[in-house]
């Protein structure tokens, strides 16, 4: 069975264990949907926003030196959006109605996140589909005499492009 199908089965089992869940989504940290059970919600948009929120969460954790990112909870008038780390390459997002037990949501979300991480880690690494054709080596281009690499050039910003003191950008 493919990993995506196993992840989808985990999402279905999770929704069965927690009837107050209105949706569940597993996505890559880049915002691509791995598996989803989100009726009425656009999964691609949710995956992309979750990845963006994950980035903000990582920055907050780094800034406060609080360790490794684990989870993020958003409470709205109509319910909750909870995001859990599912290993280094995936995230689990759960949608729950406003009557959901938040403690149970965290317990089940953490368990499922760990299970999804294990499923993804056990995925066999794909080998090359076909051998890459060998191309003849291209000789290096000799440098032009008198030219310097960009990294050696001094950074000079003309006065007209510098922010003015007291402006929005100049402080």
C-alpha positions as CSV (number, residue, x, y, z in Angstrom):
1,X,0.0,0.0,0.0
2,X,1.3,3.5,-0.9
3,X,2.3,5.8,1.9
4,X,-0.3,8.3,0.8
5,X,-3.1,5.7,1.2
6,X,-1.8,4.7,4.6
7,X,-1.7,8.4,5.7
8,X,-5.3,8.8,4.4
9,X,-6.3,5.7,6.4
10,X,-4.8,7.3,9.5
11,X,-6.8,10.5,8.9
12,X,-10.0,8.5,8.6
13,X,-9.3,6.6,11.8
14,X,-8.5,9.8,13.5
15,X,-11.9,11.3,12.4
16,X,-13.6,8.1,13.6
17,X,-12.0,8.4,17.1
18,X,-12.9,12.1,17.3
19,X,-16.4,12.9,16.0
20,X,-15.9,16.6,16.7
21,X,-13.2,16.8,14.0
22,X,-14.6,18.5,10.8
23,X,-11.5,17.8,8.7
24,X,-7.9,16.5,8.7
25,X,-5.0,17.1,6.4
26,X,-1.5,15.9,6.1
27,X,0.9,18.0,4.0
28,X,4.5,18.4,3.3
29,X,6.3,21.3,5.1
30,X,6.4,22.9,1.6
31,X,2.6,23.1,1.5
32,X,1.8,20.2,-0.8
33,X,-1.1,17.9,0.1
34,X,-0.1,14.3,1.0
35,X,-3.6,13.2,2.1
36,X,-6.8,15.0,3.1
37,X,-10.2,14.5,4.5
38,X,-11.5,18.0,4.5
39,X,-15.1,18.3,3.2
40,X,-16.0,21.8,2.3
41,X,-12.4,23.1,2.6
42,X,-10.0,23.6,-0.3
43,X,-7.1,21.3,0.7
44,X,-4.5,23.0,-1.4
45,X,-5.2,26.4,0.1
46,X,-5.2,24.9,3.6
47,X,-1.9,23.1,3.0
48,X,-0.3,26.3,1.8
49,X,-1.5,28.4,4.7
50,X,-0.5,25.7,7.1
51,X,3.0,25.7,5.7
52,X,3.1,29.5,6.0
53,X,1.9,29.2,9.7
54,X,4.5,26.5,10.3
55,X,7.2,28.9,9.1
56,X,6.0,31.6,11.5
57,X,5.8,29.1,14.3
58,X,9.4,28.0,13.6
59,X,10.5,31.6,13.7
60,X,8.7,32.3,17.0
61,X,10.3,29.2,18.5
62,X,13.8,30.2,17.2
63,X,13.4,33.7,18.5
64,X,12.3,32.6,22.0
65,X,14.8,29.8,22.1
66,X,12.1,27.4,23.2
67,X,13.4,24.3,21.5
68,X,11.8,22.4,18.6
69,X,8.4,23.3,17.1
70,X,5.7,20.9,18.1
71,X,2.2,22.4,17.5
72,X,0.2,25.4,16.8
73,X,-3.5,26.1,17.8
74,X,-5.8,28.7,16.4
75,X,-9.2,29.2,18.0
76,X,-12.0,30.9,16.1
77,X,-15.6,31.6,17.0
78,X,-16.6,28.4,15.1
79,X,-13.9,26.0,16.2
80,X,-10.2,25.2,16.1
81,X,-7.4,24.7,13.6
82,X,-4.6,22.7,15.2
83,X,-1.3,22.0,13.4
84,X,1.2,19.3,14.6
85,X,4.7,18.4,13.5
86,X,4.7,15.0,11.7
87,X,8.4,14.5,11.6
88,X,10.8,16.8,9.8
89,X,9.1,16.7,6.4
90,X,5.3,16.7,7.1
91,X,2.6,18.5,9.1
92,X,-0.8,17.4,10.3
93,X,-3.7,19.9,10.4
94,X,-6.9,19.2,12.2
95,X,-10.1,21.2,12.0
96,X,-12.5,20.8,14.9
97,X,-15.8,22.4,15.9
98,X,-16.2,24.8,18.8
99,X,-17.4,22.0,21.2
100,X,-14.3,19.8,20.7
101,X,-12.3,18.8,23.8
102,X,-9.0,20.6,23.2
103,X,-7.1,18.3,25.5
104,X,-8.3,15.3,23.5
105,X,-7.6,17.1,20.2
106,X,-4.0,17.6,21.3
107,X,-3.6,14.0,22.5
108,X,-5.0,12.5,19.3
109,X,-3.2,15.1,17.1
110,X,0.2,14.3,18.7
111,X,-0.4,10.5,18.3
112,X,-1.5,10.8,14.7
113,X,1.4,13.2,13.9
114,X,3.9,10.7,15.3
115,X,2.2,7.8,13.4
116,X,2.3,9.8,10.1
117,X,5.9,10.7,10.7
118,X,6.7,7.0,11.1
119,X,4.8,6.1,7.9
120,X,6.7,8.8,5.9
121,X,10.1,7.8,7.4
122,X,9.4,4.1,6.4
123,X,8.8,5.1,2.8
124,X,11.3,3.5,0.5
125,X,13.6,6.1,-1.1
126,X,13.0,6.2,-4.9
127,X,15.8,5.2,-7.1
128,X,16.6,6.9,-10.4
129,X,13.9,6.3,-13.0
130,X,16.3,6.1,-15.8
131,X,20.1,6.7,-16.2
132,X,21.1,10.2,-16.9
133,X,22.7,10.5,-20.3
134,X,26.3,11.6,-20.2
135,X,27.1,14.8,-22.0
136,X,30.6,15.8,-23.1
137,X,32.4,18.0,-20.6
138,X,32.3,21.7,-21.5
139,X,35.6,23.4,-21.1
140,X,35.6,26.3,-18.5
141,X,35.5,29.8,-19.8
142,X,38.6,31.7,-19.0
143,X,38.0,35.0,-17.0
144,X,38.2,38.2,-18.9
145,X,41.3,40.2,-17.9
146,X,40.6,43.1,-15.6
147,X,37.2,41.9,-14.4
148,X,36.6,41.2,-10.7
149,X,34.1,38.8,-9.2
150,X,30.9,40.5,-7.8
151,X,31.8,39.5,-4.3
152,X,35.0,41.6,-4.6
153,X,33.2,44.7,-5.6
154,X,32.5,47.3,-2.9
155,X,28.8,48.0,-2.1
156,X,28.1,51.6,-2.9
157,X,24.6,52.9,-2.8
158,X,24.1,56.3,-4.5
159,X,22.8,59.0,-2.1
160,X,19.5,59.3,-4.0
161,X,18.7,55.7,-3.3
162,X,19.6,55.8,0.4
163,X,16.7,56.2,2.9
164,X,16.3,59.6,4.4
165,X,16.6,60.0,8.2
166,X,13.2,60.0,9.8
167,X,11.6,58.3,6.8
168,X,9.6,55.1,6.9
169,X,12.8,53.1,6.1
170,X,15.6,55.3,7.4
171,X,14.8,55.3,11.2
